[in-house]
Amino acid sequence: MASKESQMTATLLTSILAAVFGSLQIGYHTGNVNAPARIIEEFFNHTWWSRHNQSMPDHSLTFLWSLSVSIKDFGALLGSLGVKCLADTYGRRNSILIVNALSVVGACLMFASKANESFEMLIVGRLVFGLFCGLVMSLNPLYIQEVSPTNLRGAFATLNQVSFATGILLGMVAGLETVLGTKELWAMMLSLSLIPALLQYLALPFCPESPRYLLINRGQESQAETALWRLRGPSDEVFTELEEMKQEAAHTQSALTVKEFFTKRSYRQPIIIVLIVNLGSQLSGFNAIINYSTKMFDKANFDEAKYLTLGVGAVNVAFTLVAFFLMERAGRRKLLLTGFLCLAVCNLSMTVIDSVLFLVPELRSLQVLVVFFLISAYEVGPGPISWFIAAELFDQPARPIAMAFTSMLNWGGKFMLALLFPPLLKLCGPYVYLLFMTMALAAFSFTWRRLPETKGRTFDDIAAEFREAEGIPLHIKTGFNTFP
């Protein structure tokens, strides 16, 4: 087992912060397009008029705008497919630096679209940026968890979600008409993600590669030891971690194919856990609130709905910080169970309130509180944990594939919800939230029965539990039956 206490070093902190500049960019482009939507649609229409001397048909404008928004999530789904190849070939740190170029290219295309009067450039820019999203949201947790000490692994992985949520809030603010969401400045607003991209290029090359990658994947023990000395400082923990990594290397095969990943018996339980936790997280209502909160507040007749949406972004950031401080105290399991149960209650409340809102308009203030509570429930547990739990449940050869699988589930869920929520809302009305409640309860039930606590446990210890669990009931330290 790893030691209980770990010393914080400047190199470790710099490595984590340099990595999460990527998720800051993703959050920024998630939150910056909603407020200036009308202005960018006018740009689409103006471009069409200059080419065809007539206005763009309404249905074409609606389709192009929907495509512009959702193409990022589709690109992320495609980008997820390249995680294993990059991470195993170039390493974790170098792969993050390589894919950062996609963010730069995407932002430049979006910025140039206005000057070139080309909405196609904007759409292609969002697609290229989407490829970056799918790759970096897997590579970041992979790198962060492999450079972090065991007792800080979950908290540091949560910083990826903190950075993402902060980016969403910054994007919401930048997109306001009183800031940069204007007819003259919207293209500049879309290019501001170049700042964190440049900062990452300046900082990350000076950070060490993942020691686990160097030792287990490359067999470079001396380089792995050097990286650990830089990350941990002068400490006996370096030798403890090296020994733990050698033990893990002895239990794992040197290479793993995607087919072997999905057919290997000891991976079946963690694959199902990752599937349920991620789908439960993505389809539990959070993304519907983030994407459509302004329209929801408009429907409830709030005068300044866009500022309430900023409140959603602020709550989002605040509770990712709460998750950061709770992750190593409460553990992953308790936070997931609490989050899923609260999400179910919030969705039931949304159904009830939305059903009677036209009869009792005063309930609109209660609706805002429920929305804020739903956001906080998501970010305290399911939000951050769903992105990094796969990195803890799998051994070194399977970890990149598991993170690619996580990314596909997350971005696929976002893309599906972005497409299906509006028609579902028209079809089911307020009862659409009951579907989200059902998903949250299903995830709660499965997590209660199947997920072992991973807090404070080494990667090899967790992997050993699944290796031994092939038909053998195990009990984790808290007394829960992990594999009933």
Helices and strands as residue ranges (DSSP letters): H 10-31, H 37-52, H 58-79, G 80-82, H 83-90, H 92-115, H 119-147, G 150-152, H 153-174, H 186-191, H 194-203, G 204-206, H 211-212, I 213-217, H 221-232, H 237-251, H 258-263, G 265-267, H 268-282, H 286-299, H 305-330, H 332-356, G 361-363, H 364-380, H 382-393, H 399-428, G 429-431, H 432-450, H 459-468
